[in-house]
Amino acid sequence: MSLEPLTIESKDALRSFDQIPRMPVSRMLRIVLSSGGGRMNMSNNLNTQYRELGPVVRQIGGPFKFVNMFGPDANRLVLLDRDGMFSAQRPWTQIMGNIFPNGLLLKDGTDHKHHRRLIHEAFKRPVLREYVEKMNPIVARGISNWGDGSGPLLAFPAFKQLTLNLAATIFVGTTETEIDSGDGRPQQMNVAFEDMVAASMSRVRLRIPGLEFYRGLKGREFMVEFLRDRLADKQTGSGHDMFSRLVRSRNEHGDRLADQETIDHMVFVMMAAHDTTTSTLTSLVYELARHPDWQQRIREASFALATPEPDFDQLAELHDLTHAMYETIRLYPPLPVIPRIATAGFEFEGYHVPAGTMCVVAPIHTHRMTEWWSSPDDFDPDRFSPGRAEHERHTHSWIPFGGGPHMCIGKRFAESQVRLIIHHLVRRYRWTIPQGYRMPVQEAPISKPTDGLPITLERLT
């Protein structure tokens, strides 16, 4: 089917929004349906748009003006936001405001800066060192029975439970005794987060029992109650978990977060850390199973540390593991697209984009652009090595953590957690997948395997 014609009288003239190329609805639907639906293979749709229509494409957005903007220059314009004209709060509130109200991503301007400064207290380097020290025995214990010989392990749910236990301990201060008590709350948390994330993509947003959105609302209610029950103890105690630190956090004027703000931030941060880390770990384990040479290379480096429980700084010395992790989130960015709404009109690629337009940039597309990456569909961690540094060809060609004012505040924590878990895993197990197996991936709202990723573990120690 032919595309909408683009006619302008002068190449130098600034073209209007209505002149931005748009893919016909029928063509768009065929692409989405042939890819298994919008959540399954978002990248196919985006790649087709860029290939056939160029770096800026109008979308069908109901009453909204909506454009996809492709490439590192678009990422830099929107995410760096030097002129402060792209709102993160407005689109994310539409997407997840009912489920994650007041999360850091749902704030702009001075309000965002105020909250980010307070939350940053829980992510400073000395605090991260404490977190790593606490996580070491939990990870070792959590993976100890994975290779029990009972058959393939489903990696995604296994990592999901492990990262949830870590979040409950490091973020909330839940003890191992509480986790092992069998009262069901850790498992309820797992279900709650899964339902909340799924609800953020729901098309039917009604509080009707049985609907996906309803389950997300109930998940939020569970988490709010779970945290509120612990709030008084955090306020009177001297704990070192994230919840306690947020309760005690003060800015230079002595201001603190209100109780509900603290709870809202905890729900959002726990979700973000829990789900994105699980996604990255699962994809990384898959690629290391497909590339046993890299698995062994990382294993040898971990044994070379000569300690089963490395500290924060020792983890940073695992360069091969870091490069493999970076390559994994290039290929499988946990957050495939990033939306903003323009609060002022601007120019991009010769087009005028008016205020009020939803502008979407796509890590999942940029990360595989042949203009910026060599053999972009291949798993090649060495592309991040100092000798090649393909990710430095443009400041915004690799954006798995976003960028600008809304750069992921938990980036260093997430990296340390992934390094730590893989370090323990390679020292204890060798793992494989069946010959010819390819992981079926649901790309949105957060990248994950639809089959749980079955792996076979061989115990080494």
N, C-alpha and C positions, 0 to 999 in steps of 0.2 A: 504494500500500500504506500502511496506517495505521502510525503510529509508536507506540512503546511509550508507554502512558499514564503520566502523572506525577501521582500523587495524594499530597497532603499534608494533614494535618489543620489546620495553621496556617501562614500565610504567614511568621510570625516564627520558626517552628521551624527549627533547623538540619537540613537534609536529609542523608540518608546517601549514601554513594558509590553504592549500588545504585539510588538514586532519580535519579541523573544520567541524562538522556535518552541513549538509544543507538539508532543507526540499525540496522534489521534487516540481517542479513548479505546476504540476497538483494538488497535495495535497494542496498546498498553495492557489491556486485559489478556490478550493472547500470551504476552510475555510472562505476566504474573502467573496465569494458570498453567502454562507449560513448565514453570519453575517450581510448581508445588505450592503456590500461594505466596503472599507477600512476606510472611515470616520465614519461610524456608530458604529462599534464594533471592534476597534483596539485591545482591551484587549483579545478578544477570540483568535485571531491569535497569540498574544504574549504568552498567557498562554499555548497554545498548543505547541508552539515551546519549551518553557522551560520544560514542562512536558515530552515531547517525546525526546528532543535532549540535554537538559542540559543548563548550564549557559552561553555558548557562541555559537552562531549560525550564520553561513554564510547566506547572503541574495543575491538575484538576484539584482544586482545594475548596469546593463548595463556594461559600461567600467570601473566602479568603484569597488574596493574591499569594502565590506560592511558587518558589523557584528552587531548583536544585542547582548548586554552584560547584563545579568540579575543579580539582587540581590544587596544588600547594598555594598558588596566589590567592585563590578563593579562601582557603583555610586561614591564611595569614590575615586577610582583610577582616574576616568574620570573627575569628577567635581572638586575635591580638586586640582588635577593636580599639585602636588608638584614639578614635574620636568619641568613644563611648556611645555609639548609636545602635548597638545590637543587644537586645534584651534576651537573657537566658530565662528570666523569671516568667515572662509571658507565655512562651511555648511550652515550657516544662510544667507550668501550672495547668495548662489545658490537658497535657498528657497524663500527669501523675499527681495533680494538686489534691485530689480527693484521697489519695492513698498515702502520699508522702508530703503533707503540707509543711511549709516552713523549712524544708531541707535546704542545705546550703546552695544547691544548684538552682533553687527556686527563689533566688534573691539577686538583686542588682545594686549597683552603685554603692553609696556609703553604707547602706544597710548590709550589703554583702561583705564589704570590707570589715565592718564592725564584728559580724559573726565569724568571719573567717579568722580574724585575729584571735578571737577567744578560743576557737576550736583548734587553732594551730598549737596551742599549749600542749595538746595531747599527742602531737606528732613531731616534737622536737627531737633532735638526735639523741640526747641522753635518755629520753623516754623510750625511744625506739630500741635502745640497747637493753633496757629493762624488759621490754616486750619480748625480744628475741630470747633472752635468758629464760623467761617463763614459758615460752613456746617449745623450747627444745624437748623437755621430757614429755610434754603432751603429744607432740608429733611422734616421738619414738614409741610411745605407748599406743597411740592411735593406729599406727600401721603394723604393729607387731604381729597381728594374726591375719594379715591380708593373704599371705601365701600359705594357707592352711591345707592346700591340696584338694579342696572340695569342688574345684572347677574354676572356670573363668570368673574374674572379679569385674563387676560393673564399675568402671573407674569414676564416672561422673557422680553417682550417688555416694560412693565411698569418700571422694574428696569433699562433697557437699556436707556430709556429716562431720568430717574432720575439721573443715574450716568453720563450721557452725560451733563446734566445741571450742575451737580457738577463740572465736568471737565472743562466746559466752564467758570465757575465762578472762581474756585480755580486755575486752570492752566493758563487760558488766561485772566482772569479779566473781562469777559463779565458780564454786569449788568443784574439784573432780568428784568429791563425794556426792554433791548435788547432781552432777551430770550422770553419775552411775546409780543414783537412787531409784531409778525406774518410775519416777512420778510422771513421766510422759512429756514434761514441758520442753526439754531440748528437741524432741521430735516434733512437737507442736510448733516450735519456732521455725524449724525447717520447712514445714508445710506452710506456715504463715508467710514466710518470705517468698516462697515459690508462688503462692496465690497472689501476693501483692504485686510482684513483678509482672505476672501474666495479666492482671487486671489493668495495668498501666497501658496495655495495648487493646483493651476491650473496645469494641465498637458500640455495644449496647451497654450504656452506663446507667443501669437502674438497680435499685436495691430490692431485687427480687430473688428469694432463695433459689439456689440451683444455678444461677448465672455466674459466669466467671468474675464479673465485677463485684457481685455480692460476696463471693469468697474472699476477694481482695480486701474489701471493707472489714470483714470479720477477722481476717488476719491482722489488719492494723489494730483493731480493737484489742485483740489478744496481746499484741506487743506493747501497746500503750499501758494496759493494765499490768503486764509483767514488769515493766520498768517503773511504773508509779509505785508499786508495792515495795520497791527497793529504794525509792528516792530519799526517804527520811534517814535510812541508815547511811546513805552516801553523804548526806548533809552533815551528819554528826560524826562520821568516821574519818579515817586518815588513809583510806585505801589508795592504791597506785594503779587501779584499773582506769580505763578511759572515762567511764561514767563518773567516777569520783573526781577525776581531774577536771571534767567539764563543770561539775557542780561548784568546784572551788575556783575556777578560772575567773580572773578579773582583768580588765583592761587598765590602761594608765590612769584612768579617772576613777577606778574602783568599781566600775559597772560590771554586772554579772548577767548571765542568762536567766530569764524567768524559768520557772519549773517546767512549764509546758514546752518552752523553746528547747530546753535541755533534752526532754524526752523526744521531741520531734527530730532533733539532730541525731540522737542516738539511733532511732529507728532507721533514718536515712543512711547514716554512716555504716551501720551494721549490714544493711542490705547491700550497699555498694561494695563493701569489702568482701562480704560473704559470696555474693554471686559472681562478681567479676574475677575474683581469685580462683573460684571453682572452675570457671570457664577457661581461664588461662592454664591452670594445672592440667585439666583434661586434654586440651589441645596439645600441650607440650608433651605429655606422656604419649599421646598418639603419634606425634612426629618422631619421638625418640624410639618408639617401637618400629616405625617404618625405616628409621635410620640407625641401626644398632651401632654403627661406627661412632656416631655422635653420643649415643648412650654410654658407650664404653669410654669415650674421651672425657665425658663429664664425670663418670665414675672414678676414673684414675685421678682426676684433679681433686675430687672429694676425699679420697683416701690419702692423697698427698698432704692434706691439711693435718693429718695425724690426730684428729679429734672427732669423736662422733657428735659432739655438741658445740659447734662453732659459735662465736659471738658475732655481733652485728658487723664488726670490721672484717673479720675473717670471711664472712659470707661474701662481702664485696670483692674479695680476691678471687672468687670463682668466675673468671672471665668467660670461659667457654659456656658455662651455664647461663651467665648473663646474656651472652650473644644468642644462645638458643631461645631463651625466654623472649628477647626482643624480636627475634625472627618469628616466633609463634604469634605474638600479638600484632605483628605486621600482617601475617596471613589470616589470623582469626581475631580481629579487634573485638574485644568484649562488647563495646558499644559501636555498632556499625555506622550510625549516622548521628549528627549533632545539629539540633535545630536552634535557630535564633529568630527573633522578629525585629525588623529594622524600625527604629524609632524616628529615623530621618531618611529622606531620599538619598541615594548614592548612585555612582556610576560603576559598572563592572563590564568589562569586555565590550565597551561601546554602547551599552544599553543603560537606560535610566530605570532604576528599580525604586519604586515609591515607598514612602513611609507606610508601615503597616504590613509589609510583605513578609511572609514566612520564608526565611532563607535557610536552606539545609546544606551542610557540607558533609562529606562522606569519607571517613577514614577507610572504610571497606573498599572504596574505589581507588582513592589516592594511593593506598599501599600496594597496589598492583599495576600502577601505570608504567608502561614500558619506557616512557620518557624519563623516568627517574630511577627505575630499578632494573638491574640486569636479570634476565630470566625470572620475572617476578612471581611466577607460579611455583618455582622451586623452593624447597626448604634449604636455605644456604646461610646458616648463622654467621659464617665468616664475612658476610657482607657488612657486618657491624664491627669488624675488627679495625684497629687503627690504620692498617695498611690500605683498607678500602673505604670504610666509613660512608657507605652509600646513603645512609640516613642524614648525612650532613650536606648533601648536594643542594638542599633547600631547607630553610628553617622549619617549614611546615609540610614536608613530604611524609613525615612519620609522626602521627598524632594519636597514638592509642590512649594517651592520658588527656586528650584535649589540648588546650593551650590558653595563653593569656590569663586574664583575671580569674577564670574558672578552671585553670589547670587543676587536675585531681590533687586534692590536699593530702590524700593517703598514698601517693605514688611510692614513696620510699618504704612505707610500711608494707605495701602490697609486694614490691620487689623482694624485700627481705623474707616475707612469708613464703613466696614461691621458691626462692633459693633454698630456704631452710627445709621445706618439705621434700623437694627433689633431692637435696643432699642426703637426707635420711633414707630416701627411697632407693637411690642408686647404691648406697652402701649395704643395703639389706637384700635387694632383689635385682634380678634381671627379668625383664618382661617382654612379651611378644604379642603380636596379633596374628590372626590367620593369614596365610598366603593370599594375596590379592584383595584383602579386605580394604574398604575405603569407608571412613567414618561419615555417616549421613549427618549433615549439620543443619540445624535451625539457626538462621543468622540473626533473627530479631525476636524479642527485644534485646536479649543478650545471647551471644553465641553459645550453643550447646549441642551435643550429639543427641539425636532422636532415639538412639538405641542404648544409651547409657555408656557406650564404649566398653565392650568386653575385652579384657586383657588377661593373659596367662602369666602368672608370676612364678619365678624360680627362686627359691630362697638361697642366698649366698652365705649368710651368717646366722 
